[in-house]
Amino acid sequence: MIATGVDEEAGDSLVSMTSLERVRRAIEFRGPDRVPIVFWNCDQIQGDVLLYHLALGVPGDGTVNAWDWSVNEWEYRLVKSGDGTMGHPVDPVYRHLPRADEIRVPALREDERMSGVPAFFGACGHRYRLASFDLSGFTVYTFLRGFENAMQEFLLEPAGFATLMDAILDFECDLMRMAARHGFHGIHFADDWGTQSGMMISPALWRQLFKPRYARQFALAHQLGLDTWYHCCGEFLPIMEDYHEIGADVLNIGQPNVNDITEIGRRLRGRQCFLMPISYQTVSISGTPDQIYAEAERLHQLLSTPAGGFIGYVEQYRVMGMSDRNYRACGEAFRRLGCRSFTARPSAASPRQRVLAALRHEVPDRTPRDFWAEPATMNRLFAHVGHRNKDRLLDALGVDIRHLETSEPPPRALGDGLYQNFWGERYLLHETPWGPMREDTKGALADARQFAELERFPWPTPDCLDRSQLTAQCARYDDYALLYGFADIWQRPALVRGWEEMLIDMAERPEWVHFLCRRFTDFYREDYTRAAEITRGRIDLYLVISDLGTQRGPLISMAMFREFVAPYLKEMTGLIHHLGGRVLFHSCGTIWPFIPELIACGVDVLDPIQPTCPEMSPEHLHRQFGSRLCFHGGIDMQDLLPNATPAQVEAQVRRYCDVFARGGYILGPAHLFQPDVPPENILAVYRAAT
């Protein structure tokens, strides 16, 4: 990379921040001093990003580094309309789908293509340097073959389609390598998939044919040290999370007026950086400056966080009827967003507001709190505080979340102290001074030797849960964030089958494992759907459980996770997001290798962050995943809480609260409070919370 003279890693001070630092902090959720701005097609020097065009015209036509070429190096021709737009393609370059040896891949022409770089870098100063393909990917394919041909060929001529498509993408990869050698900071893709009312192709087909290809390009860009900026016009909400999953660092929603920005923010706010214009079909054309300012604030509120994740986009669009007054207002609108305070806390909020702010990676008025405890622990704690009113206790501790409860069928006694619940899990109850504690044993299907035994088992239906009190609970806890459920897609199946048998099945009888996981997943999909209907969408968090870790590392391989856990987890997260909730995923143990996979599956909050190794420390988790994931729990249940003094507990709690001071954290224990924890230490957890 060419040196910029800027110490990009210098300090966290927001004083005299360069444009380059500002943009990178916005992308990486590290607290820019203000919203960065991109002026796209003119007045770029007013913004924080300067754009360099990588596309060339045909050799010798004089169109070096220009947007308005007539004949591109790929040889497609754009007919100008005299309206200032890029024009539109006419006859296809290839009248028939070409063989590999017939494809005329452009020459790299590095000296010519990069001839403007020295002057460009001189103009950039300490701004962010963005190299652009201008048009890329499938859009280029449609210019080479014609749109109608292109839309048919990926279905009817898959081999020929792949040959031409991959030739285009390989050429773009060569250009990325060139851009990285010359010291650019990011690479800009432009490839439209949306129309005014939906996608051009089905999300499933896009995922099959295009997602793996774009994933390879984005991975290469990151290997080269380039940020990925992706532009798409039209309505493409169904695949936005896919772009985030495969590594789009900045997502440019070309037409915010045809996309559900509220829903986009609910799904991706705090995880994805957005490059946002004021709509060029509505507000920036026909609105007043005040309406433009209000729209910028709306977009910012829905998509940005105090830590970043938002870049303003300004383009002069006279061809659409934009006045000079409105063009200037668009730039002013993003400037008016100004510098948000990243340390000042807002005034007192309700418990629910506090939790939702943290989930949005905003700075809450204080760290939100949750409370999980074994029944025996509750008995010991009640004895200590001198009453048995749980709500009174939780209010005294400042707990912000309430767990909605349903009634399950009672367990069945099997003799010799052994019990079996409605799923077929079996357990013993051991007495402690504060009440019985459960010890799991092999479940009802541990001795199954034939698949038919699994099929014949009397599986429960969602009708067995009594949800009749949910409405009353919602009313009673209206000011609190609400958590529902106990959906287990893999661990509880293993308890029914027996851990040893389940692990053997994964290697030798995978269809048995899929049968069990499907039973549980279908049950909880219906359970959560009914709960959402009864509570009219009031539930904020839905719990999904499956322990994936041991004290030292993962319990299963990544391949096993992807085959037996991820598909069912994605089903649950997709449903929960559809129901309007967020996913709280519980897994004990050292699971940091799985965290990127959990994020890709749609997990919003990870519990209990069991601190069993350095990679599970709050500092490591926040640094690696804090912009993409919220965390829940963390206060050590194995050594600290049973054995430390209250002062030592308070110090640990303050550490977690300080690490996650910018939001994205809910305080709680690193599992349910156990009965060996002194009540004084439980009280210390909540006394120390800031």
N, C-alpha and C positions, 0 to 999 in steps of 0.2 A: 504494500500500500504506500502511496506517496504521502510523505509527512505533511501535516497541515499546520504545524506550529501551535496546535491546540492540545493541551493536556486533557484528553477526554476522560481520564479517570480521576482527575483532581477533585478531591473533597466533595462534600455534600452541600456546600454553600450555594445559595440561590443568588448570590450577588455576582454581577457582571457575567452572567451565563451567556455563552456564545450560542448562535443559532444551531450549530451542530450538536452541542450539548443538550439544548432545549428539545430538539427533535428526538434524539436518542432517548432522553429521559421520558418523553411522552410515549414512545414505542415500548420501552421496557418497564413502564410503570414505576419510575424512580423520581417522580416529583419535579416536573419542569416548573420554571418560574412563571410561565404563562402558557396559554394555548399557542402552539406553533401554527404558522399560516403558510400555505402554498399558493402563490399566484401562478396560474398554470400557463396561460398563453400570451401574457404580456405583463409588464411591470414586475417581473420575477424578483428584481433586486429589492422590492419592498417586503419580500417574504423571507422565510427561513430555509427554503429549499430551492436549489437551482436545478433545472432539468437539461439533460444532454440527450439529444436524439441519436440513437444508434443506427437507425434505418438509413439506407442510401438509395439513390436512384440508380438507373442502369449506368454502367461505366461510361464516363465521358459526357453525361448530360448536364453536368454542372450542379446537380442537386446534392451537395455535400451537407450532411447534418441539417436537413430541412424537413419541416412537417408537410409542406404543401407540394410534394413531388407529384408528377403526373404518371410516370412509369417507374414502378418500384424495381429493386434488384431481383425480386422474385418474378418480375416481368408482368405483374398484373397492372392494369391501367385504370386510373380513377378519372372519371369525367367530372370536370368542374361545372358548378351551377351558377357561378358568379355571385354566390352569397356568402363567401368567406368560409365555408365548410370545407372539409377535406375532399369532398366529392364522393362519387359512388362507383363501384366497379361495373364493368360491362361484360364483354365476352370472356369466358373462362380462359385461362392460360392453357390448360390441358383439356382438350375436348373429349378425351377418353382417359380413364384412370391409368396413370403411367406405371410402367414397371420401374423397378429400382434403378436400372441403368438409363432410364429416360428422364429421371427427375433432375432438373438443372438447379442444384443447390448453389446459392450464391457463393462467390469467393469472399474470404474474410476481409481482404483489402484493408489490413490494419492501419497502414500508414495514412491512407485516405480517410478511413472511418474515424480515426482518432486525431486527425490533423487539427481539429479545433480545440483539443483538450487543453493545451497550455493557456490559451486566452480564456477558456471557460474557467479553469481553476483560478486564474488571476481575478476574474470577476467574482468568483464564489467567496473568496476570503475564508472566513470561518463558518460558512454556511454548509448545509448538508448537500452532498453531491449525489444526485439521482440520475442513473442512466436508464433510458426508456427504450423499449422495443417499439413504442408507439402503437403497433398492432401486433398481436402474437397468437400463437396456438391455433385453435380451431378457426378463429376469424380469418387468419391467413389461408387456411385450407379452403374456406368457402370462396375466397377470392381466386384461388387457383383452379377450383373445379366448378364454381357456381353454387349458389346456396341450395337449390333444389337437389342437384346431384349429391352434394355433401350430406344432406339430411337422409338420403337413401343409402349411401355407400357404407356407412358404418354398420348398417343392418344387412344389406344385401351383398356387399363386397368387403367383408371384414379384413381379409388378408391384404387386398389392395389399399384399403383405407389405412391400415396400420403402417404400411410401407411409406406412404406419403406423409401421414401425420407424424411419424417418428423422425422422418427426415427434417421436417420443419422444426421439431422440438430439439433435435440434435444440433441444428444450426444455431438455435437460440442458446443452447448450452455453451457452444463455442464463443458466442458473443458475451455471455456472462463471464467466462474465463478471461476474455479480453478486458472487460470492464474492471474486473478485480485486479488485473495486472496494472491497470492505469490509475488505481486509487479511488474508485468510486465507493460510496457507502451503501447504496441500495440499487436494486434493479426493479423496474416497473413493467408489469405485464398488463395487457389490455385485451380482454377476450370476453365478449358479451354472451351471456346465457339466458337473459331475461327478456320478456316482452312486457307490455303495459299491464298484463293481468296474470302472468305466470311464467313458467320456464318454457324454453323452446323444446326441451326433451324431458323425459321423466327423470326425477332424481335417481332412481335405481339404475337407469341406463347410463346416466352421467357418472355414477359411482363405479360402474363396471368398466367403462371405456376410458374415461378421462381422469378421474381422481388419481389412479396409480401413476399416470403419466405426469400430472402436475406435482404429485408428491416427490417424484424423482427430481424434477427441476428445482423445487424449493429446497430439497435436501442438498443438492449441489450448491445452490446459492449460499446456503448457510455454511457449508464446508469452505467456501471461498471467502467467507466473512462479509457477505452481502445481505442486507435486509431485503425481504420480499414485499413489494407493494403490488396489490392486485386490484385492478379496476374491472367492474362489471356493471353494465347498464341493465335496466329492467328489474322485474321482481324476481329475486333469486334467494329469498329467505330459506327455502327447503335445503339448500346446500351451503349456507353460510358457516354453519358449525363444521362442515367437512373441510372448508378452507382453513378454518382455525386449526383443526386437527392436523392437517398436513403441513402447517407451518407458514401460513400467510401472516406476516408481521403487521402489515397495514392493509386494511380492507377498505377500498373506495366504493361506496354505494353511490353509483352514478345518478340514480333517480330516487331520492328519499321519499318523494311524493307517492310512489307506487309500492313502497315497502312499509311494513308495519314496524315502525321504529320502536314503539313501546315493547313489542315482543322481541325484537332484536336485542334491545337493552336487557330485557329479562334473561335472555339466554346467554349473552356474551359480554355484557358490561363487566368491566373489571378483569376480563381475560383477553380481550381482543382490542387492538388499537384501530380506530376508524379514521378515515380521511373523508370529510363530509362537506358537500356544497349546500348552499341554499337552493332549493329546487329551481331548475332552469325551465320548468314547464309551468310553474305556478308562482310562488312568492317572489322570486327575484325578478320576474318579468312584469307581473301585474300588481305586485304589492307596493306598499309605501315603505319608506325607510324604517319607520317604527315597526311595521310588520316583519320586515327583514331582521331587525334586531331581535324581535320576539322569537322568530323561528330559530335563529342561531342559539338563543338561550335554551329553547326547547330541546333541540338536538343535543346540546351540551349536557343538559340535565339528564337526559335519558341514556346517553352513551358514555359519558366521561366519568372519571372518578377523581378524587383529590390527588391520587398518585399519577394520573395521566390517562392515556388511552384515547386521546382525541386530537385531531389535527384539522384546522379549518382549510377549506378549499375554495379558491376564488378564480373564476374564469369569466373573461369578457365574452358576452354572447349577444352581440348586436343582431346577428341573424335571427335570433329568436324574439327580438323586440326589446331587449334589455336596454334601458336608458343609461347614459353615463352616470346619472344620479344614483341609480340602483346598483350599478357596478361598484361605485365608490362605497355605497352603503354596505355591500357584502363584505368588503375588506374591513370597514369600520366595525361591523357587527362582531367579527371574530376578535378584533382588537379590544372591544368593549368587555369581552369575557374576562380579560385582565388576569391578574395574578391572584389565585386562590390561596388562602392560608392553609398550609399543610400540617400545622401543629396546633392551631387554635381549635378547641372543641366547641361544638354547638351548645346551645342552651339545653336544659333538661328535656329529655324525650320520654315517651312512654316506653315500657319494656319492649313492645313489638317494634316500634320505630327504631329503637336502639339495635335490636337484632337485625332488622332489615338493612339498616345502614351498614353494619359490619359485613353482611352478606354481599353488599354492593361495593365493598372495599372502600367505603367512606369512613371518616373519622367519627365514631360515635361519641356521645357526651361522656361515656365511660365504657369500659370493657363489658360487653354483655356476658351473662352468667347462665349456666345450666346446672342441673343437679341430677345425678344418677346414683342410686344406692340400693343395696340388697335389703330385703325386708328385715333381716336380723340387724343390719346397721341402723335402720330406722328405729327399731325398738331401743337400741342403745342410745341413740341420739335423743329420742323422746324422753328417756329417763333422765338424761343430762339437763335438758331444757325445762323439764317439769310439766309438760303437756303433750297431748297426742294429736294436735291439730296440724296437719301437713301444710295446708295453705298458709296458716299463720307462720309456720317455720320457714317456708320458702320466701315469704314476703320479708321476714326478718333478715334473711340472707341476701336479699336483693336479687333473687333468681328471676330471669326474664322470660323463661320458656316454661310452658305447661304441657305435659304429656297427656294427650287424650287417651281414654281407656275404653276398651270393650271387654265383654265377659266371654270367656272361653268355656267349653265343656269341662267339667271337673275331671281330674286324673283318675285312673282306675288302679286300685291296689291289686298287685299280683302276688302278694305274700312275701314274707321275709324282708319286709321293709322296701320292696321294689314297687315302683309306680310307673305307669305308662300314660302319656298324655294323648290328646286327640290325633296327633301326627304319627304316633308310634315311637316317639323318643322314650327311653327308659332311664330311670335315675333312682338313686338312693337319697334319703334325707338323713343327714347327720345333725345331731343336736349340738348346739353351742349355748353358752350362757345367755345369749340374746335371741335364740330361736333357731329353727332348723335351717341348714344350708344344703343345697342340691349338689350331688355328685353324679355326673352322667356315666352311664354304662352303655354297652352295646344295645342297639335298638331292636325293634320288633322284626326287622328284615335281615338281621345279621346272619341267620342260618339259611337264608334263601339260596337254593342251588339251581332253580329253574326260573327263567324270565316270567313264566306264567304266574309264579308266586308274587311277583311285583304287581302284576296286573290284577290279581285277585284280591289284593290287600284292600280293606275297607277305607279308601282314601276319603278324607273329609271334604266337604264343600264349603264355600264361603257363607252358606246359610247358618253354619254352626256358631258364628260369632254374633253376639248380641250388641248391636250398635245403637240401641234405642236411646242411650244417654248422651250421644254425641252432640245433639243440638243444645241440650241444657249445658253441657260443658263449655261449648263455644260461647254461649251467652255469659256464663260465669267468668270466663277468662278472656273477655273481649279485648282487654288492653294488652294481652300477652301474645308473644309468638307461640304458635301451636305446632306441636310435633305429633305425628301419628305413625303407628304401625310397628311391625316386627317382621318385615319381609326378609326371608332368608332363601337365597337361591341356590346355595351349594353346601353351606356348613350344616344346616339342619337336615338336608338329605343325607349327609354323611353320618349324622347322629342316628338317624333311623336305620341306616344300613350298617353302621359300625365303621369307625375310621379306618381300621386296617382293611376291611373288605372294600370300602369305597376307593381307597388308593390302589388296590389291586384291580378293581373294576376299571379304573381309568386307563390302565394299561392293557387289560385283557378283555374287558367287556364294556367298551365305551357306550354301547347302546343302552346298557343298564343305567349308567350315570345320566345320560341325556333323558331317559324316561323319568328318573327321579327329579332332576332339575326342572323338567317341563311341568311335572305335577305341582311343584311348589310355586313356580313362576306364574302359572295360570291361576292358581288360587289367589295369590297376592295381587295380581293384576285386577281381578274382579273385586277383591276386598278394598283396594285403594280407590277404585272407580266408585264403588258404592259409598265409601266414606266421603269422597269429594262431593258427590251428589247430595248426601244428607246435610253436609256442612256448607253447601253452596259455595264451594271453592275457598273456604276460609283457612284451610290448613296451609301453613307456611313451609313446613319441613316434613318429608316422609323418610322413614328409616329403612335402609336396606343393609343387611348383615351378611357377612361371610368372612370368617377369619382366614387370612392368607399367609400369616407369618408365624415363625417361631421366635425364640429369644435371639437367635443369631442370624436369621435370614428367612427367605421365602419358604413356605411349606410345600409348594409345588413349583414346577418349572414354568417358564413363561409360555412355552408351547401348550402346556396343560391349561394354564389360565385362559389362553386365547380360545381353546376348544371348548372348555367346560364351564367357564365362568363368564367371560366377556359377552357372549351372545345373549345370555339371560339378563345380565346386568344392563346391557344396552336396551333391552325390551323394557325393563323397569324404569330406567332413567327417561326414556322417551315418553313413556306413559305419564310419569310424574310431571315432567315438564309440560305435557299436554294438559294436565289437570291444573296447572298454574302453580305448582310447588317446586321446591328445590330438594335435591337428593342429599341426604346425610348418610354417608356410607361408613359402616363400622367394620374395622378389621384390627385385631390385636397383632402384636409382634412387629418384627423388623420387615417392613413392606416397602421401603423406599424404591426398590427397583420396579415395583408395580405402579407407582404413582403416575407416571406419564400415561400408562395404559388406562388407569382409572379416570384420568382427566379426559382422555379420548372417548371413553365410554359414556361420558356425560355427568360424572360425579361433581357435585358443587361443593360439598363440605366433607372433610375427612376426619373421622373419629377413630381411636382416641389418642393418636400420635404417641404411642407407647415409647418412652425414651430409653430404648435398650441399646442403642449404639450411636456413634457420632452423627451418622446420616439421618437419624430421627430426631436430632436436636432441633429446637425451635429456630435457631439461627440458620441451620442448613436448609430446613424446609421452607422458611420464608424466603431465603435467597434464591433457591432453585424454583420454587413453585408458587410463591406468594402472590404473584399477579394473576395466576390462573386458578387458584384453589383457595377455599377457606378452610380453616382448621378448627377443631373442636376438642377440648380436653387437654391432655398433656401433663397434668400434675401427677408425678410419679406415685403409683399405687403400691409398688413392690418393696421399696426401701424407704423413701422419704416419708410418706404419710404415716405408715405404721410406727416408724422409729425416730423420726426427727422431733425437734422441739417446735412449738408454734412459731418461734422467731425464724427458724430455718425454713419452715413451710412458707411463711410470708415472703421471705427473700426469693424463693423459687417462683412464687406467683408473680411477684413484681417483675422478675426476669421475663416471663412469658408475656405479660402485659406490655412491657417496654419493647420487646422484639416486634410485636404485632400492633404497635401503637397507631398505625395508619389504617387499621381496620382489617377485616378478613379473619377474625378470631373470636371464638366463644369460649370462655373459661369453663373448665370442668375437670374432673379427675380423669386419669388415663385408664379408665374402666369404671365400673360401678364402685362406689365407696364400699369397702369390705368391713366386716364387723371387728377386725383387729385394728382399725384406725381409731385412735382416741378421739372422742367428740371435740376436744379442744383444737385438734388439728383440722378437723372439718370446718369449724368456725373460723379458723385462721385463714383458710383458703379464701373465704368470701370477705373477711375483714381487710385483707391485703389488696384486693382487686381495685384497680384504678380506672 
